[in-house]
Amino acid sequence: MNKIQRRIQILRFIGEQGAVTVEQISRRFGNKESAVRTLFGKLNLEQVRVGAIRYGLWRVGNQDILDEVNSYYPDRLPLLVRAFVLPELLHSLRVTDIRILLEKSKEIKVTNWVSESALRSMPAQIREIPYAKIPDAIFEVEFGKGIRRFYLEYERTFKNLAKYKRIFDYYDCRNDIGAKQIIYVTEDCKVKNRLSQLPKMDPKYVLYSWDELKDKYQKRR
């Protein structure tokens, strides 16, 4: 385990993702759900009751807590308390699921993950991505003796064509992004099939449905 204590690691993860479920933290860090619930109470996290989500959502609502977390990561931009945006809930939770899947996979080694919220908090000169073009995450994977960067775009529903054209035009102008470095994950095969029919989905893009991504990267027993 990293020398940074588990409590701080968990708080960092929650601060980066915005809001999480008990089940997600249990899956990511290997703790029983009962232990996670007890820990959340001790950490003074905010609980948000949302529909049928078991035990609700949990978030860091106190900047003092994040300031302590930030002190353990002096080489990273500081985390700030995020507003809870209910309409983005399902999108945000699935992006967190994708992160957990890839970070826990034995098929690849994720060395760094920068969430959308972290990207939005960065100064423009550091981010180097227009605010309106920020992806759902940027992550890095170990390849041999090197590191390769990927850009995650998650699509829960199929959006209007103009939106995709703006995204594709932006990535087309990025000469530093090579083949298969833009990962599109769709909630289901229906959305995936519609996306696959759009132009410019190749060669920079890789397209998966959520179920396909799980089949590829799920931890093998």
N, C-alpha and C positions, 0 to 999 in steps of 0.2 A: 504493500500500500504506500502511496505517496506520503512523504513526511508531513505534508499539510494534513491536519486532522480531518477525519471524515465529516464532522459537523460543518466545517468551513467549505469542504468540497460540495456538500449537498446544498448549502446556502448559495454558493457560486452558481451551481447548475440552475437552481430555481430563479435566481436573479437574472441569469442570462435568458431563460426561456419565458419568464414573465409570470406564468401560473402553471401549476402542475397538479396531477392527481396523486393520491397515496399510492395507487397501483404503479404509476410510472416511476416514482422514486424507489419503490420496492424492486421493480424490475431492473432499474439502472444500477442500483448500488447493492442489491442482493440481500436487503433486510426484509424481515417479515412485515406484513402490512400493519400488524398490531404495534410493532416496534417503531415503524415510521410515524404512526399516529401519535404515539407517546412523545417521540422526538419533536414533531411539529408543535405540540403543545409547549414543550420546554423552550423551543426556539422563538416563541411568541409570534408565530406566523399568522397572517390573516386568513380566515376561512370564508369562502364564498359558496353559499348553497346554490347549486345550479341543477335544476331538473332532476334527472335520474342518475346523475353522476355520483357514484358511491363515495361517501364521505366528503363530497364537494371538491372545490378547487382550493389550492393554497398558494399564497403569494407572500413575498416580502414587502410589507407596507411601511417599514420604518427605515429611514435612511441611515440611522445610527448603526443598524445591523449590517447594512451593505458597506458602510465605511470601515467596519472591522474586517469584513471579507476582503475589501479592496487592499487593506494593509498587507495581506498575505500575497498579493499579486502586483507588486510595484511595476512590473514590466508591461502590464496591460492597462488599457483605459479603464477608469473607474466605472463601476456599475451604479446606476441611478434607479430610484424607485419608479416603476412604470405604472401608468394608469391602467385600470382593468377595463378592457373594451369587449363587452359581451358579444357583439356581432361577429368578432373575429375569433371567437372561442374555438369552434370546431377546427378551423384552419390551424390555429396555434397548437392545439393538442396533437394534431396529426404530424405537424412538423417536429414536435418533441418526440413522438413515436419513431419517426424516421431517424432522428439523431440517436436515440437509444439503440435502435436496431443496428445502425452502422458502427457505433462505438463498442457494442458488445459482440459484434461479429468476429468470428475467427478467420473469416475470408480476407479481411483487410485490416489495416492498422491506422485508425484515425489519430492523427497527432495534434490537430487543432480544429476547433469549431468556433466560428464567429456567427452569432445569431443576428437576425434582422434588427432586433432592438439595439444590439451593440453597434451594428453598422450605422444605424440612424443617429446614434449619439456621438459618432466620430466627427471631428472637423473634416470638412470637404477635402482639404489637401492631404489628409491621411487616408481617408476612405477611397478616394480616386474613383468613385462611382456616383453618378448623378443621383440625387435624393429619390427621384421618381423611378429610378431603374434598380433600386436596391433589391437583391434576391432574398429568398427566405432564409438563406444561410450561405456562408462560404466555409468550406472545410478543406483540410489538407490530409493527404494519405501518403504513407510511406511506400515508396516504390524502389526496391533495391537499396541503393545507397543515396537515393534522392527523395525529394518530396514533390508531390503533384497536387495542384489546387483544383477544386471543383466548385461549381456554382449550382446551388439547389433552387429549383423552382417547383413548388407544389401547387397543383391545380385540383381543387375540390369540385369545381364545376367548369364548364366550358364558357369562356368569356367572349366578348365581341372581337371580331377579327382585327379591328384597329389597334386594340391593346397588344395583341400578339405581334402585329407588324412593327410596332414601336420597340418591343423587346428584341425581336429578331434583328432589326436594323441596328440597334445598339450593339448587340453581340457581334454582328458582322464587322463592325468597325474596330473591334478589339483584336488587334493582331497578336496580342500576347496570350489569347485563349485558343488552344489547339483542339484537335479532334477529341470528341467524347469527354469534354470537360464541363459541359452544361448538362446537369441531370434533371430531367423533368419527371416528376412522380405525380400520377393522377390517382384520384380516389378509387376509380373503377375502370374497367376495360372500355366502357362506353365513352368516357371522356378521353381515354388514351387513343381510341380509334379515330375520334374526330381530330385530335391533335396530330396524329400521324399523317393525316391527309393534307396538312398545311405544308406549303413550301418551306425550304430552309431548315428542315428538321434534321438535316444531315450535312456534313459529318461532325459538326461540333456538338451535336445533341445526342443524348441517350435517353430513351423513353421507357418508363416502367409504369405499370399500374401498382398500387400499393401491395396487392397480393403477389405480384411477380417479384417485387423487391424483397418481400419477406421470404419467398421461396429461394431467392438467390443468396441472401445474407443471414437468414435465421441461424442462430447458434445450433450446431449439430450436437445431438446427445450421443 
